[in-house]
Amino acid sequence: MAGETEQKGQAGKTRNHVRPMTGVGYGPVGERRRQSRPTAARLAKPSPPLKSWPAFLRDFVRVAGPYWRSEERGRVIFFTVALFLLTVMQVVVPVAINRWMRALFDALEVREMQRFAMLSGVLLVIIVANVTITNFHLRVKRRIQIGWRDWLTRRVTSAWMEAGRHYELTYLPGPHDNPDGRIAEDVRNATEYAIDLAHALVYDLLLLISFTDILWSLSQAPYIVLSGVPYYVPGYLVWLAIIYAGIGTLVALMLGRALVRSADRRQTAEADFRFGLSHARENALGIALASGEADIRQRFTWLFRGVVGAWNDVTLALAHMFYYSSTWSVLSQVFPIVVVAPRYIAGLITLGGLMQSAQAFQQMVSALSWAIDNLGKVADWRASSERVFGLHEAVRNFDVLLASSAANHITVVPSERMVLAFRDFATRTPAGAPELGPVNFEIHEGDRVLVMGETGAASTVLKAIAGIWPWGSGRIERPESARLLFMPPRPYLPTGKLREAIDFPSEHLTESAISKALERVGLAVLAQHLEERGNWDQVLTVEQQQRVGFARLLLKRPDWIFMEEAADALDPAGHKAMLEILRVEFPKATIIALGRTDALADFETRRFYLERKEGLVTLREETVAAA
């Protein structure tokens, strides 16, 4: 992620991998996601085996469960208890309707008009109560859902967006690609669906308890004769409902495993497609200037083929489910009446008893059919939750994941000396290929260093200094008390107010200070628009963005300045003006600049040249002629 890292040393924090305090990554815009591109191999590889349900539920409780023990637990527990009580009240309504139906059909059977009119008034009371309960229940449930989503989103984003971790994760293997989609979409599904499913489960359990009692009392069980011996089966309607629903649930769960897998593949394909679209939007200018629209359209087509393939997988899984569920839904409407009707025909129960028994049977089967009714949502919930787990586990076990990617890492440690020292320092690519050979050198306070040659390797060195490139070996000793500022080719400009984009990371600078800095770098016209909101990396030209980088330099006042082609987009006059700011405003600052020979306009005191020999980059220091 583009940005500049301003850093003060951290005493007493010597560790294998020290990262910048501000947590702002270093690198050109768009580089953050370079390694998260979907590939045909990745899209085509088989899905990993599903976890067992106990293991999945343990993971879910471990990752999302602490919400009920968080600093908001008082309010959360209050709303949870309220939701449970409202759910109990929701169950009272179908129980009341069940008893009302028996009374209604008994009144209809004997044509009792007065009783019918009274029951019509009772129905009105039940309707008003149901509307009131449902309204309050909806409000409380949605408050818990958005609160849980907010807490989990903050938990995941705070761990992900920490000390360059978001940048380094893009180079590490594992199921944590497209973190933006996992946070925005999958966290929402994981929390919202969990509440919906938990409510449905509690409701069905309460419904089951209530109607088991009702149905048992209505089951004037017949004798079953086997080999001439009569057997009495108490509560036979209850047992029949359990067997009926159990068979249906077992079949549905067997068919549902394919739906869970296909739902996960579809969400992954959709996330890849969304990322491709957003990445093209972020780089619209580069695409337009290169006339690369045809290639981008082809890429969109390829990505959408993955969506179509995943969609077809879900369709096939749903089709198999619908063969069964459509039969089940029709049978469930008539089966209760068919079961109870013989007793009515035999004159053993009234019409009201028939309807009450049939409706109680149907309610009990419905309660036992939670898995069937919610199978699609369970599949989406589990797939989204697994994607959240993948990102959460990656950031939670980041150091372990990083250690598994390579045997050695670059160690960044604070130093009391005002010297930037490299001890047996070497860099590698994330894949393990050697890049820069082992070097030993020091940069002292007040040095003005120009680095030329292999700019890619030089950029890697800056990232290692910033603490966001651990791939390599050796040690970097960084001055503990110095303020460091990194200036990439294009500074990161967050969307929002212009003043927030300039004062980044925020130090709550005054409007007057920002206006003076803008005027100093030739952007006085922007001072009138500090309160305007916009997508500034699209609104401002590249030249203006680089000038904003120097405005930040004036506002942050660092002791050590690291520049990577930070003024290369400027015309000669502009380039000279920015370097004059360095001369006048930062005469004692240590400056390390990457780029062309005039990057420091001949006022450097040291010059390094990086060149590649036989696949390995070497460093040599050149003599600088006295000014």
Helices and strands as residue ranges (DSSP letters): G 31-36, H 40-44, H 53-64, G 65-69, H 73-109, H 113-160, H 165-168, G 169-171, H 179-181, I 182-186, H 187-218, E 223-226, E 229-232, H 236-282, H 284-289, H 293-345, H 351-368, H 370-373, H 375-396, H 398-405, E 411-415, E 419-428, E 434-444, E 448-453, H 455-466, E 472-479, E 484-487, E 496-497, H 498-502, H 511-520, G 524-529, E 533-534, H 536-539, H 542-556, E 560-564, H 572-585, E 590-594, E 606-613, E 616-622
